[in-house]
């Protein structure tokens, strides 16, 4: 048994007017609750420090950049790092990253128990669009404000296991999990902000959208025999609803915990990393079963090309 | 609307002593029922003409070869082809193929409405093992009797759509669907023979095994926005139980029909290929969203390699 007690720290809405300091105070309260529940690792959502600003169309780059962090930790976030080190809890959370040389990424970091940043991931699969789209019920401008991640899908040894990160829309892409699976990943942590309404198909409904969330996460866990911890920012931000449904899935693809609210809520589950071994050594023993000579299109072709 | 009425023709057990002719008579009865229900395409299981012989350990190659077909159609199967042409129903079924130059494959073919074979697929992901394994509750010797498929994952234009094939264990591998998705596949048809007991983990239970079946098929359908028709050979063959659970899944990953027996059973569902378009043009518009520069390990590395 190699158990990591994981806290999925779902966060309720963050309004546009909320300060970083107010958000960090909420994150610290979740961290304290996670500590009381025995957590070793806490997983917060994507863009945990701010509202989901890509829903707002902005043309002034200074207005855009105000949503980004230029250093991490910075003064507003330092109290969270201090408390995490005090509690000896490792963390994963997302934020908008502006690099010294002017690049914008949708980023997540992972710390060790001492509050040191040991891993950084930049979101690869950016959903949405670049220009204002009059045909959508709301905007989703991630492709406007962020560049695609440039770090690939690394994994890190932390807390005695092999842990990888992903962000939001990445979870719908089997490539995300597989690239980490090929590095022996035992746990994938990811945060998301997902609108309750499909801007291009309002009839879809939140039930189906929660189903797609579960399906993607469960398949990624099963097909790579790893734990997946998927954590929402949820609730209504300035009139725009995000669904909750944070969940922890075991290496059999089974949901072992799922949030029931759309607010701040902590789920803690003991995740035995040795439970990943059976799948990795039998049906998903990649070395014995994968046939890469037939997978060429996956890396040689980006878009679909129908046959003649 | 581009509707294909698809018949998932689940088959109950085939005993070792059953002749090809007896099996073909059952397949014709299912075809007749599919015709009455308006089918355009009928999908039968993997290794539809025989018992699931890879459960039997054999050393005499002549005994092995007796389970294989050296031509298709052949005299035993010709009546099925004749009836399908008469009904103007396209077919997909699996069989063990022995080529003129002595290669053994776990194969499936697809015909058009005129009974012409328009596509052949050879199973890529062979499960199981090569030598007798005393630690298993039963044998699963596909790696002994078959070579991995050498045809990749092609798709074909048939019945006004783009259709691909897979077989059994292929359905658990996201690469299977993705390679076809990159060719614009609108419907994947696949047959399976899956033991109700995990030979290496009897405690798993059939409920969990059916869950993994559904999860794999539903994720493949959703993540490539295509229909998937997955058809079992089910029931007890000479004391060995195979699960049923044949299912038809829409491009949203939702189950629209599922078998309720472990015997011969036909499900017919009208599948609108235009229902694949929304997903392919939005969230799974591969050309806009995939980032192949980060997928390299999928085709460059077969087995998992943990980090230092």
Interface residues (C-beta under 8 A of the other chain):
Chain A: X124 X125 X126 X127 X148 X149 X152 X153 X155 X156 X157 X162 X169 X172 X173 X174 X175 X178 X179 X181 X182 X183 X184 X200 X201 X208 X211 X212 X215 X216 X218 X219 X222 X223 X252 X253 X254 X278 X280 X282 X283 X284 X285 X286 X287 X288 X289 X290 X291 X292 X294 X295 X296 X297 X298 X299 X300 X301 X302 X303 X304 X305 X306 X307
Chain B: X124 X125 X126 X127 X148 X149 X152 X153 X155 X156 X157 X162 X169 X172 X173 X174 X175 X178 X179 X181 X182 X183 X184 X200 X201 X208 X211 X212 X215 X216 X218 X219 X222 X223 X252 X253 X254 X278 X280 X282 X283 X284 X285 X286 X287 X288 X289 X290 X291 X292 X294 X295 X296 X297 X298 X299 X300 X301 X302 X303 X304 X305 X306 X307
